[in-house]
Amino acid sequence: MTPREFLDHCRGAATWVDWTDTTDVVLHGDPDIQTSRVAVTWLATDAVLKRASELGCNLVVSHEGAFYPAFQGTPSEDRHLAEKHRLIDELGVTLVRCHDTWDRMPDWGVCDRWAEYLGYPTEPRSVESPYRMCRIPGLTVEQVGKALLTKVQSLGQNAVGLIGRRDKRIERMVVGTGANTRLPDMFEVGAELILATDDGIHSTYCGLWSLDLDVPVLVVNHATAELPGTMALADYIRRAFPGIEATYIPCGFPPAAIVE
């Protein structure tokens, strides 16, 4: 398999992606390099790239990007980008991003695997929607939050954020992933409780919205909501490309917290 063949497979499967404007591309390296060992990760840190090389993987498929523009133009970031490109070249690795495909891939992708991981009954989701509705059996927000905390601890997160009334009883929770947890959109599909991510909300105006509309919001780390789906990508690659070894490599997200 080559990186180009992997992306061609994604093009055939992901009919919801605008392939003229997508993040799912070769980020760096040779698109035609032959590979039999693939590393899958949520974020391609330098440590992940080095570990992939140690494992004999010359293709790394990352859900998130590796070259973000936010800090570009600053001396530290310009050095960082140059060093990262150089590291990838030295390791002989090709780096591919699989984001738009995997966000909404039915059954396998980050949205559906996150909802499945939570353990509640869910309603069907169209491929156009980035959200999934969970049916909650009349629990309070606090009860849901505590159950959620138990779930995410195994993913490396040891706290869950809450905005709103913890004693409110709810029956419908809408979950989203990544930076795409826009509260008004999630409310319009019938949310009584929203499960968002830290990168998908802004504490001030989302807090105001939540409190004034009395729609509680639970908040987890961006990566936490996407790790079950990212891990599933390794399984998917093995099934879609028989004979290819695919290994999931943790990347240090969610970030560790200091707890006394």
TORVOLO-66964 format. One line per field, with one value per residue: residue in three letters; x, y, z of N, C-alpha, C in turn. Coordinates in Angstrom, 2 decimals. Atoms other than C-alpha are relative to their C-alpha. Example, Ala and Ser with C-alpha at 12.3 -4.5 7.8 and 13.67 -1.06 7.14 Angstrom:
# TORVOLO-66964
residu = [ALA  SER];
n.u = [0.89  -0.82];
n.v = [-1.19  -1.19];
n.w = [0.00  -0.06];
ca.u = [12.30  13.67];
ca.v = [-4.50  -1.06];
ca.w = [7.80  7.14];
c.u = [0.90  -0.77];
c.v = [1.20  1.09];
c.w = [0.00  0.73];
***
This chain:
# TORVOLO-66964
residu = [MET  THR  PRO  ARG  GLU  PHE  LEU  ASP  HIS  CYS  ARG  GLY  ALA  ALA  THR  TRP  VAL  ASP  TRP  THR  ASP  THR  THR  ASP  VAL  VAL  LEU  HIS  GLY  ASP  PRO  ASP  ILE  GLN  THR  SER  ARG  VAL  ALA  VAL  THR  TRP  LEU  ALA  THR  ASP  ALA  VAL  LEU  LYS  ARG  ALA  SER  GLU  LEU  GLY  CYS  ASN  LEU  VAL  VAL  SER  HIS  GLU  GLY  ALA  PHE  TYR  PRO  ALA  PHE  GLN  GLY  THR  PRO  SER  GLU  ASP  ARG  HIS  LEU  ALA  GLU  LYS  HIS  ARG  LEU  ILE  ASP  GLU  LEU  GLY  VAL  THR  LEU  VAL  ARG  CYS  HIS  ASP  THR  TRP  ASP  ARG  MET  PRO  ASP  TRP  GLY  VAL  CYS  ASP  ARG  TRP  ALA  GLU  TYR  LEU  GLY  TYR  PRO  THR  GLU  PRO  ARG  SER  VAL  GLU  SER  PRO  TYR  ARG  MET  CYS  ARG  ILE  PRO  GLY  LEU  THR  VAL  GLU  GLN  VAL  GLY  LYS  ALA  LEU  LEU  THR  LYS  VAL  GLN  SER  LEU  GLY  GLN  ASN  ALA  VAL  GLY  LEU  ILE  GLY  ARG  ARG  ASP  LYS  ARG  ILE  GLU  ARG  MET  VAL  VAL  GLY  THR  GLY  ALA  ASN  THR  ARG  LEU  PRO  ASP  MET  PHE  GLU  VAL  GLY  ALA  GLU  LEU  ILE  LEU  ALA  THR  ASP  ASP  GLY  ILE  HIS  SER  THR  TYR  CYS  GLY  LEU  TRP  SER  LEU  ASP  LEU  ASP  VAL  PRO  VAL  LEU  VAL  VAL  ASN  HIS  ALA  THR  ALA  GLU  LEU  PRO  GLY  THR  MET  ALA  LEU  ALA  ASP  TYR  ILE  ARG  ARG  ALA  PHE  PRO  GLY  ILE  GLU  ALA  THR  TYR  ILE  PRO  CYS  GLY  PHE  PRO  PRO  ALA  ALA  ILE  VAL  GLU];
n.u = [0.84  -0.67  0.85  0.96  1.06  0.82  0.89  0.97  1.02  0.83  0.84  1.08  0.89  0.52  0.75  0.38  -1.15  -0.27  -1.39  -0.73  -0.34  -0.04  -1.26  -0.48  -1.04  -1.37  -0.54  -1.44  -0.58  0.20  1.33  -0.05  -0.86  0.65  -0.02  0.73  0.22  0.57  0.28  1.18  -0.06  0.89  -0.80  -1.33  -1.09  -1.32  -0.17  0.76  -0.71  -1.17  0.47  0.44  -1.21  -0.55  0.85  -0.10  1.11  -0.42  1.19  0.71  1.31  0.37  1.32  -0.19  -1.09  -1.33  -0.57  1.09  -0.42  0.29  -1.20  -0.97  -0.50  -0.76  -1.28  0.05  0.79  -0.72  -1.01  0.71  0.45  -1.17  -0.53  0.92  -0.20  -1.30  0.12  0.75  -0.90  -1.05  0.58  0.49  1.43  1.00  1.04  1.30  1.08  1.31  0.86  1.35  0.54  0.19  0.95  1.39  0.07  1.03  -0.35  -1.42  -0.63  -0.08  1.31  0.75  -0.72  0.11  1.33  0.03  -0.85  0.72  0.81  1.45  0.66  -0.14  0.85  -0.78  -0.62  -0.34  -1.43  -0.20  0.04  -1.14  0.51  0.76  0.93  0.04  1.19  -0.37  1.22  0.49  -1.04  -0.38  -1.25  -1.11  -0.16  -0.63  -1.37  -0.81  -0.20  -0.94  -1.32  -0.49  -0.36  -1.15  -1.21  -0.78  -0.63  -1.04  0.53  0.44  0.99  1.00  0.56  1.46  0.65  1.43  0.58  -0.35  1.14  1.02  0.19  0.01  0.22  -0.64  -1.32  -0.65  -1.45  -0.79  -1.42  -0.91  0.31  1.32  1.11  0.68  1.13  1.34  0.33  0.29  1.29  1.07  0.35  0.79  -0.79  0.30  -1.35  -0.97  -1.36  -0.86  -1.43  -0.61  -0.30  1.24  0.78  -0.68  0.56  0.82  1.30  0.71  0.53  1.17  1.07  0.43  0.68  1.24  0.97  0.15  -0.42  -1.29  -1.05  -1.15  -1.14  -1.19  -1.07  0.17  -0.52  0.75  1.17  -0.39  -0.90  0.59  0.04  -1.35  -0.48  0.72  -0.57  -0.99  0.74  0.60  -1.06  -0.33  1.06  0.12  -1.22  -0.53  -1.45  -0.63  -0.01  0.33  -0.20  0.37  -1.01  0.49  -0.77  -0.10  1.25  0.13  -1.16  0.04  0.37  -0.56  1.07  -0.52];
n.v = [-1.19  -1.29  -1.07  -0.43  1.01  -0.18  -1.16  0.38  0.78  -0.95  -0.72  0.87  0.30  -1.19  -0.81  -1.25  -0.90  -0.80  0.38  -1.16  -0.86  0.93  0.13  1.38  -0.09  0.28  -1.20  -0.07  1.28  0.58  0.61  1.28  0.93  1.27  0.28  1.15  -0.30  -1.33  -0.47  -0.87  -0.80  -1.16  -1.18  0.48  -0.67  0.53  1.29  0.99  0.27  0.81  1.33  0.66  0.44  1.12  1.17  0.35  -0.60  -1.15  -0.82  -0.41  -0.60  -0.80  -0.61  -1.44  -0.47  -0.11  -1.30  -0.95  -1.37  -0.96  -0.63  -0.23  -1.36  -0.22  0.73  1.35  0.87  0.20  1.02  1.25  0.56  0.44  1.19  1.12  0.46  0.67  1.27  0.93  0.41  0.86  1.29  0.66  0.25  -0.84  -0.37  -0.22  -0.34  0.59  -0.74  -0.20  1.35  0.79  -0.64  0.41  1.36  0.75  1.13  0.06  -1.30  -0.54  -0.34  1.19  0.76  -0.73  0.27  1.41  0.15  -0.51  1.11  -0.26  0.21  -1.16  -0.11  0.01  -1.26  -0.11  -0.28  -1.44  -0.55  0.31  0.21  1.23  -0.12  1.09  0.06  0.10  0.45  -0.86  -0.26  -1.39  -0.40  0.45  1.44  0.21  -0.48  0.95  1.16  -0.43  -0.06  1.38  0.43  -0.69  0.25  1.03  -0.64  -0.89  -1.26  0.22  -1.00  -0.37  -1.32  -0.12  -1.30  0.15  0.67  1.40  0.79  0.06  1.33  -0.10  1.25  -0.07  -0.64  -0.04  0.03  -0.36  0.23  -0.98  -1.42  -0.22  0.18  -1.30  0.22  -0.21  1.07  1.22  -0.24  0.07  1.39  0.54  0.27  -0.47  -0.06  0.02  0.43  -0.76  0.10  -1.28  -0.76  -0.27  -1.04  -1.14  0.02  -1.15  -0.13  1.28  0.06  -0.87  0.68  1.17  -0.38  -0.73  0.89  1.16  1.22  0.35  0.43  0.72  -0.32  0.83  -0.41  0.28  1.33  1.04  0.38  0.57  1.14  1.28  0.08  0.06  1.37  0.85  -0.17  1.05  1.21  -0.18  0.14  1.43  0.69  -0.52  0.33  1.24  0.13  -1.21  -0.12  -1.35  -0.10  -1.27  -0.55  -1.14  -1.21  -0.92  -0.70  -1.32  -0.39  0.40  -1.02  0.17  0.21  0.24];
n.w = [0.00  -0.02  -0.53  1.03  0.06  -1.20  0.20  1.03  -0.70  -0.74  0.97  0.40  -1.12  -0.70  0.97  -0.65  0.01  1.18  0.30  0.53  -1.14  -1.12  -0.74  0.15  1.02  -0.44  -0.64  0.29  0.38  1.32  0.07  0.70  -0.72  -0.32  -1.43  -0.54  -1.41  -0.14  -1.35  -0.11  -1.21  0.01  0.30  0.37  -0.70  0.34  -0.67  0.75  1.26  -0.32  -0.38  1.23  0.70  -0.76  0.25  1.41  0.76  0.81  0.24  -1.21  0.27  -1.18  0.12  0.02  0.85  -0.60  0.36  -0.23  0.32  -1.06  -0.53  1.06  0.04  -1.22  0.10  -0.54  0.86  1.26  -0.28  -0.24  1.27  0.76  -0.65  0.18  1.37  0.07  -0.70  0.84  1.09  -0.55  -0.35  1.20  -0.25  0.64  -0.95  0.64  -0.91  0.28  -0.92  0.53  0.22  -1.21  -0.90  0.22  0.54  -0.74  -0.86  -0.34  -0.20  -1.36  -0.56  -0.38  -1.03  -1.26  -0.54  -0.41  -1.18  -1.17  -0.48  -0.01  1.29  0.88  1.18  1.24  0.39  1.41  0.18  0.04  -1.34  -0.86  -1.36  -0.26  -1.12  -0.97  -0.84  -1.40  -0.72  -1.06  -1.00  -0.19  0.64  -0.84  0.18  1.31  -0.09  -0.75  0.87  1.04  -0.60  -0.08  1.34  0.59  -0.76  0.69  1.14  -0.51  -0.51  -1.38  -0.41  1.02  -0.25  -0.03  -0.03  -0.16  -1.16  -0.11  -0.47  1.05  0.59  1.46  0.73  1.33  -0.01  1.31  -0.13  1.16  -0.18  0.60  -0.18  0.61  -0.94  -0.01  -0.91  0.58  0.96  -0.76  -0.65  0.99  0.31  -1.09  -1.20  -1.34  -0.56  1.08  -0.31  0.90  -0.26  -0.37  1.20  0.71  -0.66  -0.60  -1.35  -0.34  0.66  -0.09  -1.35  -0.04  0.77  -0.76  -1.24  0.30  0.64  -0.89  0.69  -0.58  0.92  -0.51  0.86  -0.08  0.89  1.43  0.34  -0.70  0.79  1.29  -0.14  0.40  1.45  0.55  -0.20  0.94  1.33  0.21  0.34  1.32  1.02  0.11  0.72  1.37  0.73  -0.56  0.06  -0.56  -1.45  -0.45  -1.44  -0.63  -0.88  -0.81  0.31  -1.12  -0.18  -0.65  -0.81  -1.41  -0.97  -1.33  -0.96  -1.35];
ca.u = [0.00  1.08  -0.12  -1.74  -3.67  -4.81  -6.18  -7.78  -9.59  -10.79  -12.07  -14.11  -15.58  -16.13  -18.81  -19.48  -16.01  -15.39  -12.26  -11.43  -11.14  -10.07  -7.46  -7.06  -3.80  -0.15  1.29  4.93  6.84  6.55  2.95  4.11  6.31  5.49  4.54  3.51  3.54  1.39  1.27  -2.00  -2.12  -4.27  -1.46  1.89  4.25  7.98  7.89  5.17  7.12  10.25  8.31  6.72  10.17  11.40  8.49  9.39  6.42  7.22  3.63  2.05  -1.66  -2.62  -6.13  -4.97  -2.45  1.21  1.78  -0.62  -0.59  -1.51  2.06  3.72  5.85  7.24  10.89  10.07  7.40  9.44  12.25  9.76  8.30  11.72  12.89  9.75  10.10  13.74  12.87  10.29  12.83  15.52  13.18  12.08  8.44  5.45  2.85  -0.81  -3.78  -7.11  -9.56  -12.53  -12.98  -12.73  -14.83  -18.04  -17.14  -20.24  -19.73  -15.93  -15.25  -14.77  -18.40  -19.98  -17.22  -17.39  -21.14  -20.73  -17.97  -20.31  -22.59  -26.03  -28.59  -28.22  -30.35  -29.26  -27.00  -26.81  -23.30  -23.85  -24.26  -21.26  -23.49  -25.04  -28.05  -27.82  -30.94  -30.51  -32.92  -34.04  -30.74  -29.54  -26.75  -24.55  -25.21  -24.33  -21.23  -20.01  -20.56  -18.72  -15.79  -15.50  -15.40  -12.82  -10.42  -9.41  -8.53  -6.26  -8.60  -9.28  -11.80  -14.98  -16.17  -19.75  -21.70  -25.25  -27.53  -26.23  -29.62  -31.54  -33.02  -32.53  -33.40  -31.55  -27.84  -26.22  -22.53  -19.97  -16.24  -13.26  -13.62  -17.07  -19.29  -21.33  -23.87  -26.79  -26.58  -26.52  -29.49  -31.52  -31.32  -33.03  -30.37  -31.38  -27.73  -24.72  -21.41  -18.87  -15.09  -12.73  -11.69  -15.34  -16.55  -15.57  -15.99  -17.46  -20.10  -20.87  -21.24  -23.64  -25.66  -25.79  -26.85  -29.43  -31.05  -30.77  -29.04  -26.28  -22.97  -20.42  -16.91  -14.05  -10.72  -10.74  -8.60  -10.62  -13.70  -11.69  -9.44  -11.92  -12.38  -8.69  -7.85  -10.52  -8.75  -5.91  -8.42  -10.09  -6.81  -6.02  -9.42  -9.41  -5.84  -5.16  -1.54  -0.88  0.16  -1.40  -0.42  -2.01  0.52  -0.61  0.52  0.24  -3.31  -5.43  -2.81  -1.91  -3.34  -1.79  -4.10  -3.35];
ca.v = [0.00  3.58  6.79  7.73  4.44  5.01  8.45  7.05  4.56  7.43  9.29  6.28  5.78  9.34  10.76  13.54  15.09  17.95  16.52  19.86  21.41  18.91  18.44  14.78  15.04  14.04  16.55  15.68  12.93  10.66  9.85  6.81  5.15  1.46  0.45  -2.67  -1.08  1.92  3.91  5.61  8.45  11.36  13.95  13.40  14.72  14.29  11.45  9.66  10.01  8.59  5.71  4.92  4.74  2.46  0.11  0.02  2.15  4.44  5.75  7.70  8.48  11.27  12.44  15.98  18.12  18.75  22.21  24.71  28.38  29.91  30.59  30.88  33.96  33.74  32.67  29.65  28.30  28.88  26.87  24.22  23.77  23.58  21.03  18.93  18.81  17.85  15.12  13.56  13.55  12.01  9.26  8.48  8.70  9.94  11.78  11.70  13.35  11.50  13.93  14.84  11.21  9.86  12.45  11.13  7.62  5.54  3.05  3.39  7.12  9.43  10.56  7.11  5.44  8.19  7.76  3.98  4.29  6.19  3.16  4.77  3.83  6.12  7.35  6.91  9.62  10.79  11.10  14.84  15.29  15.59  14.90  11.81  11.68  9.52  8.42  8.94  7.09  10.08  10.65  13.90  15.85  15.01  11.28  11.45  13.48  10.97  8.08  10.04  10.63  6.90  6.33  8.98  8.07  5.02  7.39  9.48  12.28  12.71  15.55  16.57  20.14  21.16  24.30  24.53  22.76  19.41  18.36  18.74  15.47  14.83  12.18  13.38  14.14  15.26  14.45  15.90  15.66  17.82  21.55  21.09  21.24  24.33  24.62  26.24  23.61  20.81  22.37  22.54  18.77  18.27  18.37  18.62  18.08  18.72  16.87  19.23  19.55  22.21  23.20  23.30  25.93  29.33  29.49  32.99  33.16  29.43  29.65  32.57  30.70  27.54  29.27  31.60  28.83  26.29  23.75  22.08  21.36  18.69  19.30  16.92  17.37  17.47  14.34  12.40  12.47  11.29  8.60  5.70  6.51  7.08  3.70  2.15  3.55  1.08  -1.79  -0.35  -0.14  -3.77  -4.84  -2.59  -3.50  -7.16  -7.83  -4.33  -4.01  -0.98  0.11  2.77  5.02  7.24  10.85  12.38  13.68  14.32  16.33  15.19  17.11  17.66  16.23  16.41];
ca.w = [0.00  -0.63  1.03  -2.28  -2.33  1.24  0.34  -2.81  -0.59  1.60  -1.46  -2.46  1.00  2.25  -0.03  2.52  2.07  -0.35  -1.97  -3.55  -0.09  2.55  5.25  4.27  2.36  2.50  4.96  4.27  2.54  -0.48  -1.48  -3.45  -0.82  -0.37  3.13  5.00  8.46  9.36  12.58  13.58  16.09  17.15  16.91  15.21  17.85  17.41  19.95  17.96  14.71  16.34  17.88  14.53  12.94  15.74  15.02  11.31  10.21  7.30  7.03  9.88  9.67  12.08  12.81  13.52  11.65  12.28  10.83  12.35  11.27  14.63  15.77  12.37  11.92  15.44  15.85  18.02  15.68  12.54  14.12  15.23  11.74  10.11  12.67  12.25  8.47  8.90  11.42  9.09  6.26  8.47  9.62  6.06  7.08  5.13  7.20  6.13  7.79  7.99  9.56  7.36  6.35  9.86  11.68  10.12  8.93  9.81  12.64  12.63  12.85  15.80  16.16  16.20  18.23  20.86  21.26  21.38  23.98  26.31  26.50  26.05  23.39  20.37  17.51  13.87  12.44  8.83  7.40  7.01  10.76  13.11  16.14  17.72  20.01  23.14  25.03  28.77  31.14  33.20  34.99  36.47  34.84  37.81  37.41  33.72  34.51  37.08  34.69  32.01  34.36  34.96  31.22  30.34  33.12  31.10  28.26  30.50  31.57  35.28  35.32  33.46  33.12  33.87  33.06  34.39  36.82  38.02  39.44  36.16  34.87  31.19  28.61  25.49  25.29  22.05  21.71  19.35  18.85  17.98  17.57  16.03  19.11  18.31  21.11  19.20  16.44  19.01  20.82  17.60  17.12  20.46  23.16  26.80  27.74  25.52  25.64  24.10  23.96  25.24  21.72  20.63  23.08  24.43  28.20  28.34  25.63  25.71  29.48  29.12  26.49  28.61  31.82  30.24  28.17  31.02  28.79  30.82  29.09  29.98  28.63  27.90  26.18  22.38  22.14  24.70  22.49  19.49  20.93  20.63  16.94  16.34  17.84  15.60  12.53  13.04  13.00  9.92  7.99  8.80  7.46  4.38  3.43  4.20  5.00  6.31  9.94  11.62  15.12  17.30  19.07  22.00  21.70  25.17  24.85  26.79  28.67  32.14  35.08  38.50  41.14  44.87];
c.u = [0.88  -0.91  -1.05  -1.16  -0.90  -0.97  -1.02  -1.13  -0.94  -0.93  -1.19  -1.03  -0.72  -0.69  -0.39  1.13  0.07  1.47  0.76  0.45  -0.03  1.35  0.63  0.97  1.31  0.57  1.49  0.48  -0.44  -1.37  0.00  0.94  -0.78  0.13  -0.75  -0.30  -0.42  -0.18  -1.17  0.10  -0.99  0.76  1.44  1.09  1.33  0.20  -0.76  0.73  1.22  -0.39  -0.47  1.20  0.63  -0.77  0.04  -1.12  0.51  -1.19  -0.66  -1.29  -0.46  -1.38  0.12  1.24  1.32  0.63  -1.10  0.47  -0.06  1.24  1.03  0.37  0.73  1.29  -0.09  -0.77  0.68  1.10  -0.65  -0.41  1.16  0.57  -0.90  0.09  1.30  -0.06  -0.72  0.87  1.06  -0.53  -0.47  -1.47  -0.84  -1.14  -1.27  -1.01  -1.30  -0.99  -1.43  -0.68  -0.43  -0.95  -1.39  -0.13  -1.02  0.60  1.45  0.57  -0.18  -1.37  -0.72  0.72  -0.03  -1.35  -0.12  0.77  -0.73  -0.99  -1.49  -0.60  0.07  -1.02  0.86  0.51  0.24  1.47  0.28  0.10  1.26  -0.41  -0.77  -0.85  0.04  -1.29  0.43  -1.24  -0.35  1.00  0.20  1.30  1.20  0.24  0.66  1.46  0.91  0.26  1.00  1.43  0.61  0.48  1.31  1.28  0.87  0.67  1.06  -0.49  -0.59  -0.94  -0.94  -0.56  -1.52  -0.39  -1.49  -0.40  0.33  -1.18  -1.09  -0.08  -0.16  -0.22  0.71  1.31  0.60  1.50  0.64  1.46  0.79  -0.37  -1.39  -1.09  -0.66  -1.32  -1.36  -0.40  -0.37  -1.35  -1.15  -0.35  -0.64  0.74  -0.63  1.29  0.96  1.33  0.92  1.47  0.57  0.36  -1.26  -0.87  0.91  -0.66  -0.97  -1.34  -0.76  -0.57  -1.25  -1.19  -0.57  -0.84  -1.32  -1.07  -0.29  0.24  1.38  0.98  1.07  1.14  1.15  1.06  -0.30  0.42  -0.82  -1.17  0.36  0.90  -0.65  -0.06  1.37  0.59  -0.68  0.56  1.06  -0.67  -0.57  1.04  0.36  -1.06  -0.07  1.19  0.63  1.51  0.74  -0.09  -0.27  0.03  -0.42  1.10  -0.59  0.92  0.12  -1.21  -1.07  1.19  -0.16  -0.36  0.68  -1.15  0.63  -0.97];
c.v = [1.25  1.04  0.46  -0.99  0.09  1.16  -0.26  -0.83  0.92  0.76  -0.85  -0.24  1.23  0.93  1.36  1.03  0.76  -0.21  1.08  0.93  -0.84  0.04  -1.38  -0.08  -0.56  1.30  0.18  -1.40  -0.45  -0.68  -1.38  -1.00  -1.27  -0.26  -1.28  0.20  1.47  0.31  0.97  0.74  1.14  1.26  -0.45  0.85  -0.59  -1.38  -1.10  -0.37  -0.89  -1.42  -0.79  -0.55  -1.19  -1.29  -0.44  0.53  1.19  0.83  0.27  0.69  0.68  0.60  1.52  0.36  0.04  1.37  1.05  1.44  0.97  0.74  0.33  1.47  0.40  -0.82  -1.44  -0.95  -0.23  -1.04  -1.37  -0.66  -0.51  -1.29  -1.21  -0.55  -0.79  -1.37  -1.03  -0.50  -0.97  -1.39  -0.79  -0.37  0.91  0.22  0.38  0.39  -0.66  0.58  0.09  -1.33  -0.63  0.65  -0.62  -1.39  -0.82  -1.19  0.04  1.33  0.57  0.31  -1.24  -0.80  0.70  -0.26  -1.45  -0.22  0.43  -1.02  0.22  -0.40  1.28  -0.05  -0.01  1.41  -0.02  0.37  1.49  0.61  -0.37  -0.35  -1.31  0.19  -1.25  0.10  -0.27  -0.36  0.85  0.25  1.50  0.28  -0.48  -1.50  -0.32  0.42  -0.96  -1.27  0.31  0.02  -1.40  -0.50  0.64  -0.20  -1.06  0.53  1.01  1.33  -0.22  1.08  0.26  1.35  -0.02  1.46  -0.26  -0.81  -1.49  -0.88  -0.13  -1.42  0.14  -1.39  -0.02  0.78  -0.08  0.08  0.40  -0.24  1.17  1.43  0.34  -0.36  1.36  -0.13  0.27  -1.08  -1.29  0.12  -0.20  -1.43  -0.70  -0.28  0.58  0.13  -0.13  -0.50  0.59  -0.26  1.38  0.85  0.39  1.05  1.15  0.21  1.14  -0.01  -1.32  -0.20  0.85  -0.65  -1.15  0.38  0.71  -0.90  -1.24  -1.30  -0.36  -0.53  -0.73  0.18  -0.96  0.57  -0.43  -1.43  -1.11  -0.49  -0.71  -1.22  -1.34  -0.17  -0.08  -1.39  -0.95  0.11  -1.05  -1.31  0.09  -0.20  -1.47  -0.75  0.44  -0.38  -1.25  -0.10  1.20  -0.04  1.46  0.04  1.37  0.42  1.17  1.21  0.98  0.89  -1.01  0.33  -0.40  1.19  -0.31  -0.10  -0.30  -0.87];
c.w = [0.00  0.67  -1.00  -0.08  1.23  -0.18  -1.10  0.61  0.78  -0.93  -0.43  1.09  0.53  -0.99  0.58  -0.02  -1.32  -0.35  -0.75  1.11  1.26  0.69  -0.18  -1.18  0.57  0.55  -0.30  -0.36  -1.38  -0.07  -0.63  0.67  0.31  1.50  0.31  1.47  0.15  1.48  -0.05  1.32  -0.07  -0.40  -0.20  0.65  -0.44  0.63  -0.73  -1.28  0.25  0.38  -1.21  -0.77  0.71  -0.26  -1.46  -0.86  -0.79  -0.49  1.33  -0.42  1.28  -0.21  -0.08  -0.82  0.73  -0.24  0.09  -0.21  1.17  0.49  -1.08  -0.09  1.27  -0.08  0.49  -0.91  -1.34  0.17  0.16  -1.31  -0.83  0.58  -0.21  -1.43  -0.12  0.67  -0.87  -1.15  0.50  0.33  -1.22  0.08  -0.87  0.98  -0.75  1.08  -0.47  1.01  -0.52  -0.29  1.31  0.99  -0.11  -0.60  0.80  0.74  0.51  0.50  1.39  0.60  0.51  1.08  1.36  0.64  0.47  1.29  1.27  0.56  0.05  -1.35  -0.84  -1.12  -1.26  -0.34  -1.51  -0.13  -0.05  1.40  0.78  1.43  0.10  1.24  0.86  0.81  1.44  0.81  1.20  1.11  0.19  -0.76  0.82  -0.15  -1.34  0.05  0.74  -0.80  -1.11  0.54  0.11  -1.36  -0.47  0.79  -0.67  -1.26  0.43  0.51  1.38  0.53  -1.18  0.38  -0.02  0.05  0.16  1.21  0.03  0.41  -1.06  -0.56  -1.52  -0.61  -1.34  0.12  -1.40  0.22  -1.32  0.30  -0.59  0.33  -0.51  0.98  0.21  0.75  -0.64  -1.00  0.73  0.72  -0.99  -0.39  1.18  1.28  1.26  0.82  -1.17  0.55  -1.05  0.31  0.30  -1.21  -0.77  0.64  0.41  1.36  0.25  -0.71  -0.02  1.41  0.16  -0.68  0.81  1.22  -0.28  -0.61  0.85  -0.76  0.54  -1.07  0.80  -0.99  0.27  -0.93  -1.44  -0.34  0.63  -0.83  -1.29  0.10  -0.34  -1.52  -0.63  0.16  -0.99  -1.41  -0.29  -0.38  -1.41  -1.10  -0.18  -0.79  -1.46  -0.86  0.60  -0.20  0.54  1.53  0.37  1.52  0.49  0.97  0.78  -0.18  1.16  0.20  0.38  0.88  1.45  0.89  1.33  0.98  1.35  0.79];
***
